[in-house]
Amino acid sequence: MEKLERKTPSRLLLPLIAGVAVISIRTWGGPVRAQELDINAVFWCDAGKKTGEQTEAECTAARETILNTCTSCHAITPIVKAQKDRKGWTAFMKAHRERVSNAAEDVYLSMEKFLQAHYNPQNPVPKLPPELEALGVPPA
């Protein structure tokens, strides 16, 4: 029987690094424009004032929760393009509740209030970079 050569981690690391380098060189075409997004312009909270029913602190906390929770499954595009009325966001959040079962009820409701105040037919649809626009809006 032939004896199998056992590769050490250092001998495996070099091909891995080389592969990543090749992929990086082939796919990198300069700066990614989506990184130019001003997240505070798209997910705004009015300084010193209420945004919808939320104080600035409540709005900021809800924004951070949405960005850290919702974007673990999808880009921000379907969130900011939805433009739902109050009842639409309530139904949407109810349907998503199981996906975020670890969020406390008050935190989940604060996310709903944020979405209702920002992404509704009364507010203009936020402008997104073409890379995010290209992702489209999947059915909710």
C-alpha positions in Angstrom: 0.0 0.0 0.0 1.2 3.5 -0.8 1.6 5.8 2.1 -0.4 9.0 1.8 1.5 12.1 2.2 0.1 14.2 5.0 0.2 17.9 4.2 0.9 20.3 7.0 -1.2 23.4 7.5 1.6 25.6 6.2 1.7 23.6 2.9 -2.1 24.0 2.5 -2.0 27.7 3.4 0.0 28.8 0.3 -2.4 27.5 -2.3 -5.3 29.0 -0.4 -3.7 32.4 -0.3 -2.8 32.2 -4.0 -6.4 31.3 -4.9 -7.8 34.2 -2.9 -5.3 36.5 -4.5 -6.3 35.4 -8.0 -10.0 35.7 -7.3 -9.5 39.2 -5.7 -7.5 40.4 -8.7 -10.0 39.1 -11.3 -13.1 40.5 -9.5 -11.7 43.8 -8.2 -12.5 46.6 -10.6 -12.0 49.5 -8.3 -14.0 50.9 -5.4 -17.5 49.6 -4.9 -20.0 52.4 -5.2 -22.5 50.9 -2.8 -20.0 51.7 -0.1 -20.6 55.4 -0.8 -24.1 55.0 0.7 -24.9 57.5 3.4 -26.8 55.1 5.7 -27.9 58.1 7.9 -29.7 59.7 4.9 -31.5 56.4 4.2 -32.2 55.4 7.8 -32.6 58.9 9.3 -33.5 59.9 12.8 -34.3 63.6 13.4 -31.9 65.1 15.9 -33.6 66.4 19.0 -37.1 65.7 17.6 -39.5 62.8 17.3 -39.5 60.7 14.1 -43.0 59.4 13.9 -43.8 58.2 17.5 -40.1 57.7 18.5 -37.7 60.0 20.2 -34.3 60.4 18.7 -32.8 57.8 21.0 -35.7 55.3 20.3 -35.3 55.9 16.6 -31.5 55.4 16.7 -31.9 52.2 18.7 -34.6 50.8 16.3 -32.4 51.7 13.3 -29.4 49.8 14.7 -31.6 46.8 15.4 -33.0 46.8 11.9 -29.6 47.2 10.3 -28.1 44.4 12.5 -31.1 42.0 12.3 -32.9 42.4 8.9 -29.7 42.7 6.9 -28.5 39.3 8.1 -31.0 37.8 5.6 -31.2 40.5 2.9 -30.0 43.8 1.7 -31.6 47.1 2.7 -33.2 47.5 -0.7 -36.5 45.7 0.1 -36.8 47.6 3.4 -36.5 51.1 2.0 -38.4 50.4 -1.2 -41.4 48.8 0.4 -43.4 52.0 1.0 -46.1 50.3 3.1 -48.8 52.1 5.0 -49.2 51.5 8.8 -51.3 48.4 8.4 -49.0 47.0 5.7 -46.0 47.2 8.0 -47.9 45.7 10.9 -48.9 42.7 8.7 -45.3 42.4 7.3 -43.8 42.5 10.8 -46.3 39.9 12.0 -45.3 37.6 9.2 -41.6 38.1 10.0 -41.9 37.7 13.8 -40.9 34.0 13.7 -37.7 34.9 11.9 -36.6 37.2 14.8 -38.0 35.2 17.7 -35.1 36.2 19.9 -36.1 39.9 19.9 -38.0 41.1 22.9 -41.5 42.3 22.1 -40.8 46.0 22.8 -37.7 45.9 20.6 -39.7 44.3 17.8 -42.4 46.9 18.1 -39.9 49.7 18.0 -38.6 48.3 14.7 -42.2 48.3 13.4 -42.7 52.0 14.4 -39.4 52.9 12.7 -40.5 51.3 9.4 -43.9 52.8 9.6 -42.5 56.3 10.1 -39.9 56.1 7.4 -41.0 53.9 4.5 -44.5 54.8 3.7 -46.4 56.4 0.8 -46.0 59.9 2.3 -42.2 59.8 2.2 -40.1 59.8 -0.9 -38.4 56.5 -1.8 -34.7 56.9 -0.7 -32.1 57.0 -3.5 -29.8 54.0 -3.5 -26.6 53.4 -5.4 -27.1 51.4 -8.6 -25.5 48.3 -7.0 -28.3 48.2 -4.4 -31.0 49.2 -6.9 -29.9 46.2 -9.0 -30.8 43.8 -6.2 -34.5 44.6 -6.7 -37.2 44.0 -4.3 -38.2 40.4 -3.7 -41.8 39.7 -2.8 -42.5 40.3 0.9 
